[in-house]
Every structure is written in structure tokens, then in C-alpha cells.
Amino acid sequence: MVTLLAAILAGCGGGSTPPSPVDDPGDRTKALPLPAWFPAQLPPPQDGVVVEVIDEPTTGAVAIGRSVTWRVDRSYQEVVAGIDASLARIGWTPTDRKATEGEEDSSRTSIYIENGVVQVIRVYVDANLKGTRVTVELPT
């Protein structure tokens, strides 16, 4: 009976090692290059490391444009304040702002620009990710 139970568990993955944690694209030691199509008038986040570039987004229920994501090793509040200061310096006024706080040290602020150059800037932090993330999404 024990042999039968062991065979069943092994067939279902019961004898295997547990799954590895979620792959964090921001957990990289070498930065990706900033793409040439990124708007020159918007400065990248201070101390940011490019960790993800989506050149050709897939279209689903909600169409999205190209995007660049940085990992910034500063606090969420400092990063949001830095983005606000950068926008003020270049004279861009957000059309909307949405901030949410989740469970276990997760927060997100979406700053909608919608000026034909940049659609939205998302700043987020999560206990499962290293650093604060900044994603700049361009219009479709």
C-alpha cells in the first residue's frame, strides 16, 4: 500500500522539489539599454536601472503601447516624489492620479499624462520584488 501511494505521489509531482519563486525580471545585475524610441524629454528615474523593455506589446482586451520598466533602489515615497518633480520641471501636468495600497507592503501610484508622448507612469512596490518599480507606458 505504501509503495502504491509513493508511486501515485511521484506521478503527480509529489516527490519533486517545490516550484521555484516567481522570476523577477528586476532581479538582474546588468541593466538593459534604454531604447531609442523612449521620449527624450522625459528623464529616466534617478538611480534607475532598466529591467524590462516591451518593444512590441501584445494587444489584448486593453491595448497598451511600448513600455520601459526601471528598478529603483530608493523608497516608494522618494520615487513618487522624484517623478512628480521631474514632471513639474518639464512642464507636464498629469490628467489623473490613482493610488492604491495593497496587502503586505504593496502600493501603486498611476500618474496619467495622456499627452500623446506618454500615456501613464506607474510606480509600484511589492514585498515579492526587489526595489521600487517605475513603468512608463507610451500611447498605442
N, C-alpha and C positions, 0 to 999 in steps of 0.2 A: 504494500500500500504506500509506504514512504517513497519507494522507487518510482511508482506511478505519479505521485504528487510532485516529485522533483522533476520528472520528465515534462509534466504539464507546465510547471512554473518556468522551466528553461525554454519551452516552446513559446511562451507568452512574454518572454523577456524578463521573467522574474529572477533569473540567475545572472542577469547582466548588470553592469555598473549603472548607477543613476545617470540621467541625462545631464549634460554639462549646462552651466548657466547660459543665459541668453548672450549671444555675441553682441558686444557693444562696439559699434563702428568708431566710437570716440576713444576707445582704448588702444590708441596707436602711438608709436613713438615718432613716426615721421609724418609731417604734415603733407596733405595733398596740395597741389598748386592751385592758386586762385584762377578760375577760368577767365579767359579774355573777354567773354560776354558779360561779366559781372559789372554793374554800373560803377564807373569811376568816381562819380560824385558822392557815393555813399562809402565812408571809410569803414573798413572791417572793425570788428570789436577789438578793443585794446587787449593785448596779450592773447588773442585768439589763435587757435590752431585749426586750420581747415581739416575736418574729419570726414566730410561726405559732400559729394557734388552730384547732383542729378541733372545731367545734360538733356536727356530725353525722357521726360516723365511719361508714365503710362496714364492714359485717360480712363477714368472710371466713372462712378456716379457723379463725382465732383472733379471738374477739370482743374489741374494745377499746372503752373509754369515751371520753369527751371528753378533750381534752388541750390544754395550753399549752406552748409552747417559747420559751425565752429564749436570747439570745446574751449571754454574759458575757465581758467583756474582761479576764479575770484567768486565771491558770494553772489547769489542771485540778485540781491538788492543792489549791489555795486554795478552789476552788469546792466540791469534795467536802467539805473540812473545814467550810466555811460551811454546807452543807446539814446535816451531822452536828450542828453547833452549834444550828442552828435547830430541828431535831427534838428535841434534848435540852431546849431552852428551853420548847417547848410540850408536853413530856412524851410524845411519840410514840416508841415503840420499834420499830425495824424487825424484821420477822419473818424476813428473809433478806437477804443481800447477795451479789451476784456481780460480780466484777471481771475484766475481760479486757483484755489488751494485744494489739493487732494490729500490722501492719506499718506502717512509715513514720509514726511519731508518731500512731498512733491508739490510743485507750484508751476503755473504757466501764465505768462502775460503775452497776449497777442496785440500788437500795435499795427493797426491798419493804416497804410499810407495811401494806396489806391490812386497814385498819381501818373499812371502809365509807365513808370520806370520800375517801381517796387509795389507789389501788392500788399504784402504783410511781413512784419518781422515778428518772429516768435522767440521768446526767451523762456526756457524751461529748465527745471531741475528735478531730479528724481533720485531716490535713495539707491536705485539699481544702476545709475550711470555715474561715471566719473566726471566731475566738474559741472559747470553750468553750460547749457547749450544755447546757441543763437542760430536760428534758421532764417534766412532771407529768401522769401519766395517772390519770384518775378511774375508779372501778368502772363496769362496764356496767350 
